[in-house]
């Protein structure tokens, strides 16, 4: 779900799956499948874009980029808007999202990030560091060392640039 939201803007093609207010749930449904039917208002859309950008920056930070406090502050504001609180069960504690509609769906996404950070899987949710890509992916490598989205796209380009630089430097 995090990957779907972070990748809802395709940097390479300049295509935004979350393009405008009043957008039917179908465009947001892949991100918040469990939310009831709703349409996004302009305010909801701005929040969704802000969350997408914060998540993308957090994914880039998991791949070595710097994460600024402003991004974390924006995430805090979105969590406050979602009216989230602790939910105690016989199995432990989690988060309960009290808001409904689009803001409730955003709260569910915030809750997924919280749980991933808490259970230690968040560090594997990364984004490709190539400026023309920034595609979010889940690093399934054994030692968590994957850097690029794929060898077929960004990895081969990076290797070719490095090869050309070495060939140019070597007389």
C-alpha positions in Angstrom: 0.0 0.0 0.0 2.9 2.4 0.8 4.6 1.6 -2.5 1.3 2.2 -4.4 0.9 5.6 -2.8 4.5 6.6 -3.2 4.5 5.4 -6.8 1.2 7.1 -7.7 3.3 9.8 -9.3 5.4 8.4 -12.1 8.5 10.7 -12.3 9.6 9.3 -15.6 6.3 9.8 -17.4 5.1 12.8 -15.4 1.8 10.9 -14.8 -0.1 11.5 -11.5 -2.7 8.9 -10.6 -4.0 11.3 -8.0 -4.6 14.2 -10.3 -7.6 16.2 -9.2 -10.3 16.9 -6.6 -13.5 15.0 -6.9 -11.5 12.1 -8.2 -13.5 8.9 -7.7 -12.3 6.4 -5.2 -11.0 4.2 -8.0 -7.9 6.3 -8.2 -7.4 6.2 -4.5 -8.9 2.7 -4.0 -5.6 0.8 -4.7 -4.2 2.8 -1.8 -7.1 2.5 0.7 -9.1 -0.6 -0.4 -10.8 -1.0 3.0 -12.2 2.6 3.1 -15.9 3.1 2.2 -16.9 5.0 -1.0 -15.8 8.6 -1.0 -14.6 11.3 -3.4 -11.6 13.4 -2.6 -12.1 17.2 -2.0 -9.3 19.6 -2.8 -8.3 19.6 0.9 -8.2 15.8 1.0 -6.2 15.8 -2.2 -3.6 18.3 -0.8 -3.2 16.1 2.3 -2.8 13.0 0.1 -0.2 14.7 -2.0 1.7 15.8 1.1 1.6 12.3 2.6 2.8 10.9 -0.7 5.7 13.3 -0.8 6.6 12.6 2.9 6.5 8.8 2.3 8.7 9.1 -0.8 11.3 11.2 1.1 11.2 8.6 3.9 11.7 5.8 1.4 14.7 7.8 -0.1 16.1 8.2 3.4 15.9 4.5 3.8 18.3 4.4 0.8 20.8 6.9 2.2 19.2 10.3 1.4 18.8 12.9 4.1 15.4 13.2 5.8 14.6 16.8 7.0 12.6 17.6 10.1 10.0 19.4 7.9 9.0 16.0 6.4 8.5 14.5 9.8 6.5 17.5 11.0 4.2 17.1 8.0 3.7 13.5 8.9 2.9 14.5 12.5 0.2 17.0 11.2 -1.4 14.3 9.0 -1.5 11.9 12.0 -3.1 14.6 14.2 -5.7 15.2 11.4 -6.5 11.5 11.3 -7.5 11.4 15.0 -5.5 8.3 15.8 -5.1 6.8 19.2 -3.9 3.6 20.9 -6.1 0.5 20.6 -5.5 -2.0 23.3 -6.2 -5.7 22.7 -5.4 -9.0 24.4 -2.5 -9.4 21.9 -1.0 -6.0 22.6 -1.5 -2.5 21.4 -2.0 -0.9 17.9 -3.5 2.2 16.4 -7.1 3.0 15.9 -8.2 5.5 13.3 -11.3 7.3 14.4 -11.8 9.5 11.3 -13.7 8.3 8.3 -13.6 9.0 4.6 -10.4 10.2 2.9 -8.8 11.4 6.1 -9.5 8.0 7.7 -7.9 6.3 4.8 -4.9 8.5 5.2 -4.8 7.6 8.9 -4.8 3.9 7.9 -1.7 4.5 5.8 -0.1 6.4 8.6 -0.9 3.4 10.8 0.8 1.0 8.4 4.0 3.1 8.5 3.9 3.1 12.3 3.5 -0.6 12.4 6.3 -1.1 9.8 8.6 1.1 11.9 7.7 -0.7 15.0 8.2 -4.2 13.6 11.4 -3.4 11.9 10.3 -3.8 8.3 10.2 -0.1 7.4 14.0 0.1 6.7 13.4 -2.2 3.7 10.8 0.2 2.1 13.2 2.2 -0.1 13.1 4.5 -3.1 15.4 4.5 -6.1 17.9 7.4 -5.7 17.9 8.2 -9.4 16.4 11.7 -9.8 14.5 10.6 -12.9 12.9 7.7 -11.0 12.4 7.7 -7.2 10.4 4.5 -7.6 9.5 3.0 -4.2 10.2 -0.7 -3.7 10.5 -3.3 -1.0 14.1 -4.6 -0.6 13.7 -8.4 -0.5 17.5 -9.0 -0.8 18.8 -11.2 2.0 21.1 -8.6 3.5 19.0 -5.5 2.6 21.6 -4.2 0.2 19.4 -3.4 -2.9 19.9 0.2 -4.0 18.1 0.6 -7.4 14.5 -0.1 -8.4 15.7 -2.7 -11.0 18.7 -3.6 -13.0 16.7 -3.3 -16.2 16.0 0.4 -15.8 18.1 2.4 -13.4 20.8 -0.1 -12.4 22.0 -0.6 -15.9 22.1 3.1 -16.5 24.2 3.7 -13.4 26.6 0.9 -14.3 26.9 2.3 -17.9 27.7 5.8 -16.6 30.3 4.4 -14.2 31.9 2.4 -17.0 32.0 5.4 -19.3 33.6 7.6 -16.5 36.2 4.9 -15.9 37.0 4.5 -19.6 37.3 8.3 -20.0 39.6 8.6 -17.0 41.8 5.6 -18.1 44.1 6.8 -21.0 
